[in-house]
Amino acid sequence: MTTSDELRVADLALGYSERDIITNLDLQIAPGKISVIVGANACGKSTLLKSMSRLIIPREGKVIVDGKEVHRTPAKELAPTLGLLPQSPIAPKGITVVDLVGRGRNPHQTMFHRWNKNDDAAVAAALSATNSLELADREVDELSGSQRQRVWIATALVQETDILLLDEPTTYLDVAHQVEILDLLSDLNERQGTTVVMVLHDLNLPARYADNLIAIKDGQVYAAGTVEEVFTTEMIRDVFGMANHILPDPVSGAPMMSQIGRRRIGNYEI
């Protein structure tokens, strides 16, 4: 098991044009754990993840990995440590699945270390883990949304970084494949000690898979801690503006949220 590098955010301010998205945000990501960022639409969670991966330059503050400031560290130097799967990645036109996933091995290539059988094995393992091996010779443009998403996850996995950032990795996947992918990421975390940071929308999935939850509201950390500490009726009401009831997940025992809409079933009282 590898020891993951420390990832933290200090006094971070982010925005687009004149609009502030994140202000004065401080956050410590637990190394070697699965952390999930949740929050309402447009609260800043994806913007925060992009800044962690150096895609967005902060207006103020810094993102630090293993003592190094991310936005002042050359991309080539950072690539073996920090991997990213963005929300809507774009593949070059006409590229095959195996070639796209193979590009994830670029951080491992140097003047003295060219492509070898270890890289072939890593690509095959990533495709196999995401049930994409049979797609290897097909063009990415020909794939369904679900197939394409699994291939992009394979591209992230094949990088074999200490820290893996994923923005909505279960997008376009049906329920069965969502569980498969989250099981896969959980296995990766347990087997290799990879620090996994994800943005997810379905609240019951992070409650089951996360070690830590980070709830964002209006560009600030509303709450951060273990699932039991953060996943509460009050947090869901305040962050999502949604009446809810928390009960134990019958499968995992983790907290599970049941929404309460205007059309109630039975005699449940809010």
Buried (B, 14 or more C-beta within 10 A) or exposed (E): EEEBBBBBBBEBBBBEEEEEBBBEBEBBBBBBBBBBBBBBEEBBBBBBBBBBBBEBEBEBBBBBBBEBEBBEBEEEEBBEBBBBBBEEBEBEEEBBBBBBBBBBBEBBEEEEEEEEEEBEEBBBBBBEBBBBBEBBEBBBEEBEEBBBBBBBBBBBBBBBBBBBBBBBBBBBBEEEBBBBBBEBBBEBBEEBBBBBBBBBBBBBBBBBBBBBBBBBBBBBBBBBEEBEEBBBBEBBBBBBEBBBBBEEEEEEEBBBBEEBEEEEEEEEEE
